[in-house]
Amino acid sequence: MELTILAVPDCPNAPLLRERLTEALAGQPAPAIASHLVTTPEQAERLGMHGSPTLLINGADPFTEPGQPASLSCRLFRDAHGATSGAPSIDQLRRALSSG
């Protein structure tokens, strides 16, 4: 499994995503997690970043809506209760990883 975190420089939510991803992967063979800083709209488009941070699982963003444009903006995620956070919940990550 290939995991990539895309984020703008100094994204305050990138460490939170990495922390939750590490917890979601606990007890499994841990794949390497690549990180890329994205600084231009062209990079965001080419890499598939839909806001910072973006997690790609095998090159795909499991949390994006169809047709959502590439973006350098901050990204918010909603949990099962509708609360927003700067990263997917651990449960959301586990589900995405199991289907990725």
FIFI-218666 format. One record per residue (C-alpha): y, x, z; chain; residue in one letter. Coordinates in Angstrom, 3 decimals. Last residue first. Layout:
BEGIN
<lumlo><north>Y</north><east>X</east><up>Z</up><chain>A</chain><res>A</res></lumlo>
...
//
This chain:
BEGIN
<lumlo><north>1.028</north><east>-7.678</east><up>-0.334</up><chain>A</chain><res>G</res></lumlo>
<lumlo><north>-0.519</north><east>-10.804</east><up>1.176</up><chain>A</chain><res>S</res></lumlo>
<lumlo><north>-1.330</north><east>-9.168</east><up>4.503</up><chain>A</chain><res>S</res></lumlo>
<lumlo><north>1.921</north><east>-7.215</east><up>4.493</up><chain>A</chain><res>L</res></lumlo>
<lumlo><north>4.038</north><east>-10.319</east><up>3.917</up><chain>A</chain><res>A</res></lumlo>
<lumlo><north>2.278</north><east>-12.191</east><up>6.721</up><chain>A</chain><res>R</res></lumlo>
<lumlo><north>2.652</north><east>-9.261</east><up>9.118</up><chain>A</chain><res>R</res></lumlo>
<lumlo><north>6.325</north><east>-8.889</east><up>8.179</up><chain>A</chain><res>L</res></lumlo>
<lumlo><north>7.034</north><east>-12.556</east><up>8.858</up><chain>A</chain><res>Q</res></lumlo>
<lumlo><north>5.272</north><east>-12.251</east><up>12.220</up><chain>A</chain><res>D</res></lumlo>
<lumlo><north>7.304</north><east>-9.152</east><up>13.134</up><chain>A</chain><res>I</res></lumlo>
<lumlo><north>10.491</north><east>-11.008</east><up>12.274</up><chain>A</chain><res>S</res></lumlo>
<lumlo><north>12.368</north><east>-10.122</east><up>9.100</up><chain>A</chain><res>P</res></lumlo>
<lumlo><north>15.436</north><east>-7.931</east><up>9.568</up><chain>A</chain><res>A</res></lumlo>
<lumlo><north>19.158</north><east>-8.440</east><up>10.272</up><chain>A</chain><res>G</res></lumlo>
<lumlo><north>18.445</north><east>-11.648</east><up>12.148</up><chain>A</chain><res>S</res></lumlo>
<lumlo><north>19.087</north><east>-15.340</east><up>11.701</up><chain>A</chain><res>T</res></lumlo>
<lumlo><north>17.556</north><east>-18.162</east><up>13.712</up><chain>A</chain><res>A</res></lumlo>
<lumlo><north>15.955</north><east>-20.950</east><up>11.681</up><chain>A</chain><res>G</res></lumlo>
<lumlo><north>12.964</north><east>-21.443</east><up>13.987</up><chain>A</chain><res>H</res></lumlo>
<lumlo><north>10.454</north><east>-19.786</east><up>11.622</up><chain>A</chain><res>A</res></lumlo>
<lumlo><north>12.793</north><east>-16.795</east><up>11.252</up><chain>A</chain><res>D</res></lumlo>
<lumlo><north>15.768</north><east>-16.550</east><up>8.928</up><chain>A</chain><res>R</res></lumlo>
<lumlo><north>16.722</north><east>-13.205</east><up>7.357</up><chain>A</chain><res>F</res></lumlo>
<lumlo><north>20.202</north><east>-11.787</east><up>6.886</up><chain>A</chain><res>L</res></lumlo>
<lumlo><north>21.254</north><east>-9.180</east><up>4.353</up><chain>A</chain><res>R</res></lumlo>
<lumlo><north>24.380</north><east>-7.073</east><up>4.296</up><chain>A</chain><res>C</res></lumlo>
<lumlo><north>25.782</north><east>-6.709</east><up>0.803</up><chain>A</chain><res>S</res></lumlo>
<lumlo><north>24.783</north><east>-4.134</east><up>-1.827</up><chain>A</chain><res>L</res></lumlo>
<lumlo><north>23.307</north><east>-6.848</east><up>-4.026</up><chain>A</chain><res>S</res></lumlo>
<lumlo><north>20.780</north><east>-7.573</east><up>-6.750</up><chain>A</chain><res>A</res></lumlo>
<lumlo><north>20.783</north><east>-11.189</east><up>-7.829</up><chain>A</chain><res>P</res></lumlo>
<lumlo><north>18.522</north><east>-13.905</east><up>-6.412</up><chain>A</chain><res>Q</res></lumlo>
<lumlo><north>16.727</north><east>-15.518</east><up>-9.362</up><chain>A</chain><res>G</res></lumlo>
<lumlo><north>13.608</north><east>-16.335</east><up>-7.391</up><chain>A</chain><res>P</res></lumlo>
<lumlo><north>14.311</north><east>-16.109</east><up>-3.645</up><chain>A</chain><res>E</res></lumlo>
<lumlo><north>13.781</north><east>-12.787</east><up>-1.943</up><chain>A</chain><res>T</res></lumlo>
<lumlo><north>11.612</north><east>-12.089</east><up>1.091</up><chain>A</chain><res>F</res></lumlo>
<lumlo><north>8.516</north><east>-10.619</east><up>-0.569</up><chain>A</chain><res>P</res></lumlo>
<lumlo><north>10.551</north><east>-7.915</east><up>-2.345</up><chain>A</chain><res>D</res></lumlo>
<lumlo><north>8.204</north><east>-6.265</east><up>-4.840</up><chain>A</chain><res>A</res></lumlo>
<lumlo><north>7.502</north><east>-2.572</east><up>-5.542</up><chain>A</chain><res>G</res></lumlo>
<lumlo><north>4.151</north><east>-2.412</east><up>-3.748</up><chain>A</chain><res>N</res></lumlo>
<lumlo><north>5.847</north><east>-3.956</east><up>-0.730</up><chain>A</chain><res>I</res></lumlo>
<lumlo><north>9.609</north><east>-3.549</east><up>-1.020</up><chain>A</chain><res>L</res></lumlo>
<lumlo><north>11.686</north><east>-4.078</east><up>2.089</up><chain>A</chain><res>L</res></lumlo>
<lumlo><north>15.398</north><east>-4.715</east><up>1.599</up><chain>A</chain><res>T</res></lumlo>
<lumlo><north>18.033</north><east>-3.758</east><up>4.167</up><chain>A</chain><res>P</res></lumlo>
<lumlo><north>20.639</north><east>-4.287</east><up>2.901</up><chain>A</chain><res>S</res></lumlo>
<lumlo><north>20.929</north><east>-6.939</east><up>0.250</up><chain>A</chain><res>G</res></lumlo>
<lumlo><north>18.739</north><east>-7.938</east><up>-2.683</up><chain>A</chain><res>H</res></lumlo>
<lumlo><north>17.638</north><east>-4.432</east><up>-3.670</up><chain>A</chain><res>M</res></lumlo>
<lumlo><north>15.409</north><east>-4.375</east><up>-6.742</up><chain>A</chain><res>G</res></lumlo>
<lumlo><north>15.544</north><east>-0.641</east><up>-7.489</up><chain>A</chain><res>L</res></lumlo>
<lumlo><north>17.355</north><east>-0.870</east><up>-10.844</up><chain>A</chain><res>R</res></lumlo>
<lumlo><north>19.738</north><east>-3.618</east><up>-9.726</up><chain>A</chain><res>E</res></lumlo>
<lumlo><north>20.608</north><east>-1.940</east><up>-6.422</up><chain>A</chain><res>A</res></lumlo>
<lumlo><north>21.041</north><east>1.386</east><up>-8.234</up><chain>A</chain><res>Q</res></lumlo>
<lumlo><north>23.441</north><east>-0.225</east><up>-10.706</up><chain>A</chain><res>E</res></lumlo>
<lumlo><north>25.360</north><east>-1.899</east><up>-7.884</up><chain>A</chain><res>P</res></lumlo>
<lumlo><north>25.962</north><east>1.558</east><up>-6.415</up><chain>A</chain><res>T</res></lumlo>
<lumlo><north>25.219</north><east>3.296</east><up>-3.113</up><chain>A</chain><res>T</res></lumlo>
<lumlo><north>21.558</north><east>2.739</east><up>-2.353</up><chain>A</chain><res>V</res></lumlo>
<lumlo><north>19.944</north><east>4.936</east><up>0.251</up><chain>A</chain><res>L</res></lumlo>
<lumlo><north>16.193</north><east>5.111</east><up>-0.238</up><chain>A</chain><res>H</res></lumlo>
<lumlo><north>13.479</north><east>5.105</east><up>2.418</up><chain>A</chain><res>S</res></lumlo>
<lumlo><north>9.759</north><east>5.625</east><up>1.919</up><chain>A</chain><res>A</res></lumlo>
<lumlo><north>7.264</north><east>4.304</east><up>4.451</up><chain>A</chain><res>I</res></lumlo>
<lumlo><north>3.941</north><east>6.121</east><up>4.444</up><chain>A</chain><res>A</res></lumlo>
<lumlo><north>1.004</north><east>3.830</east><up>5.109</up><chain>A</chain><res>P</res></lumlo>
<lumlo><north>-0.183</north><east>3.393</east><up>8.683</up><chain>A</chain><res>A</res></lumlo>
<lumlo><north>-3.894</north><east>2.742</east><up>9.051</up><chain>A</chain><res>P</res></lumlo>
<lumlo><north>-3.772</north><east>-0.469</east><up>11.031</up><chain>A</chain><res>Q</res></lumlo>
<lumlo><north>-3.514</north><east>-0.966</east><up>14.794</up><chain>A</chain><res>G</res></lumlo>
<lumlo><north>0.259</north><east>-1.354</east><up>14.722</up><chain>A</chain><res>A</res></lumlo>
<lumlo><north>1.552</north><east>-2.253</east><up>11.225</up><chain>A</chain><res>L</res></lumlo>
<lumlo><north>3.750</north><east>-5.117</east><up>12.446</up><chain>A</chain><res>A</res></lumlo>
<lumlo><north>5.122</north><east>-2.826</east><up>15.171</up><chain>A</chain><res>E</res></lumlo>
<lumlo><north>6.076</north><east>-0.137</east><up>12.650</up><chain>A</chain><res>T</res></lumlo>
<lumlo><north>7.650</north><east>-2.798</east><up>10.434</up><chain>A</chain><res>L</res></lumlo>
<lumlo><north>9.640</north><east>-4.121</east><up>13.377</up><chain>A</chain><res>R</res></lumlo>
<lumlo><north>11.042</north><east>-0.654</east><up>14.141</up><chain>A</chain><res>E</res></lumlo>
<lumlo><north>11.741</north><east>0.111</east><up>10.447</up><chain>A</chain><res>R</res></lumlo>
<lumlo><north>13.535</north><east>-3.212</east><up>10.017</up><chain>A</chain><res>L</res></lumlo>
<lumlo><north>15.596</north><east>-2.603</east><up>13.166</up><chain>A</chain><res>L</res></lumlo>
<lumlo><north>16.482</north><east>0.916</east><up>11.962</up><chain>A</chain><res>P</res></lumlo>
<lumlo><north>17.686</north><east>-0.558</east><up>8.624</up><chain>A</chain><res>A</res></lumlo>
<lumlo><north>19.791</north><east>-3.221</east><up>10.367</up><chain>A</chain><res>N</res></lumlo>
<lumlo><north>22.904</north><east>-1.140</east><up>11.126</up><chain>A</chain><res>P</res></lumlo>
<lumlo><north>23.180</north><east>0.011</east><up>7.500</up><chain>A</chain><res>C</res></lumlo>
<lumlo><north>24.813</north><east>3.451</east><up>7.745</up><chain>A</chain><res>D</res></lumlo>
<lumlo><north>24.408</north><east>4.138</east><up>4.011</up><chain>A</chain><res>P</res></lumlo>
<lumlo><north>23.190</north><east>1.082</east><up>2.068</up><chain>A</chain><res>V</res></lumlo>
<lumlo><north>19.546</north><east>0.220</east><up>2.438</up><chain>A</chain><res>A</res></lumlo>
<lumlo><north>16.255</north><east>0.152</east><up>0.552</up><chain>A</chain><res>L</res></lumlo>
<lumlo><north>13.066</north><east>0.393</east><up>2.604</up><chain>A</chain><res>I</res></lumlo>
<lumlo><north>9.942</north><east>1.200</east><up>0.629</up><chain>A</chain><res>T</res></lumlo>
<lumlo><north>6.301</north><east>0.444</east><up>1.409</up><chain>A</chain><res>L</res></lumlo>
<lumlo><north>3.422</north><east>1.304</east><up>-0.958</up><chain>A</chain><res>E</res></lumlo>
<lumlo><north>0.000</north><east>0.000</east><up>0.000</up><chain>A</chain><res>M</res></lumlo>
//
